[in-house]
Amino acid sequence: MKTEGKKTGSRCVTELAEGTHAFEIVGYSLKKGIGVGKFVQSGVFAVGGHHWALRFYPDGIVEDSKDYVAVYLELMSTDAEEAPAAYSLGFVNRTTLWPKIHKVHAEK
């Protein structure tokens, strides 16, 4: 007796979650000089089932970068060690309303 092979299939779908968070730093010039490695943090926000925050380092993270600002997207969720994310950061000078730095695109 001949048996027919069964046909099977499966599918993996990754859902895309999108969100926007505006982090306004009032008195930026007063933040400069707080020290290398010290940061100002945004409020925690949720996107894609995870909690995130932006950390702004006005004097850089390490001594070698003290003349540059740094911004990091931090995963704040305690139930995940890592979460894949693609994000864009844009900076605007509120006085002139001109972009001060071009958008930065990164993947985490």
C-alpha positions in Angstrom: 0.0 0.0 0.0 1.4 3.4 -1.1 1.1 6.4 1.3 1.1 10.0 0.1 3.5 12.4 1.7 1.9 15.1 3.9 2.4 18.7 3.0 3.3 21.0 5.9 4.1 24.6 6.2 4.9 27.2 8.8 5.3 30.9 9.0 7.2 33.3 11.2 5.9 36.9 11.4 7.7 39.7 13.1 5.5 42.6 14.1 6.9 46.0 13.8 6.3 48.4 16.6 6.8 52.1 16.1 6.8 55.0 18.5 8.0 58.5 18.9 9.4 60.2 22.1 10.3 63.9 22.3 12.9 64.6 25.0 13.3 68.4 25.4 16.4 69.5 27.3 15.6 72.9 28.7 18.7 75.0 29.6 21.2 72.9 27.6 24.0 75.3 28.2 23.5 74.9 32.0 23.9 71.1 31.6 27.3 71.4 29.9 30.0 70.9 32.6 28.1 68.3 34.8 31.0 65.9 34.1 32.2 63.2 31.8 30.0 60.1 32.1 27.1 61.9 33.8 23.8 62.0 32.1 20.3 63.6 32.0 17.6 61.0 31.4 14.3 61.2 29.7 11.1 59.8 31.2 10.7 56.1 30.6 8.4 55.3 27.6 7.0 52.1 26.2 7.4 50.8 22.6 7.1 47.3 21.4 6.3 45.8 24.7 9.6 47.1 26.3 10.4 50.2 28.4 13.1 52.6 27.2 14.7 55.9 28.1 17.1 58.3 26.4 20.3 59.2 28.2 22.0 62.5 27.2 25.6 62.9 28.1 26.4 66.7 27.6 30.1 66.1 28.4 30.5 62.7 26.6 30.8 59.3 28.2 34.6 59.0 28.4 37.4 61.5 28.7 38.4 61.1 25.1 35.0 62.3 23.9 34.4 65.1 26.5 34.1 67.7 23.7 31.1 65.8 22.1 27.7 65.1 23.4 26.4 61.5 23.4 22.9 60.1 23.4 22.0 56.5 24.1 18.8 54.6 23.9 18.6 52.5 27.1 16.5 49.4 27.6 14.9 49.9 30.9 12.7 46.7 31.0 13.9 44.4 33.8 12.4 41.3 32.2 14.7 41.5 29.1 18.5 41.6 28.8 18.3 42.8 25.3 15.7 43.8 22.7 16.4 44.4 19.0 15.6 48.0 17.9 16.2 50.3 15.1 15.9 54.0 15.9 16.5 57.5 14.6 17.6 60.5 16.7 17.2 64.1 15.6 18.3 67.2 17.3 16.8 70.7 17.0 18.1 74.0 18.3 14.9 75.4 19.9 16.2 79.0 19.5 16.6 78.8 15.7 14.4 75.8 15.1 17.1 74.5 12.7 18.4 71.0 13.0 21.7 71.3 14.9 22.9 67.8 14.0 21.7 65.6 11.2 19.5 62.6 12.1 21.5 59.6 13.4 20.2 56.2 12.5 21.3 53.2 14.5 20.3 49.6 15.3 20.5 48.2 18.8 
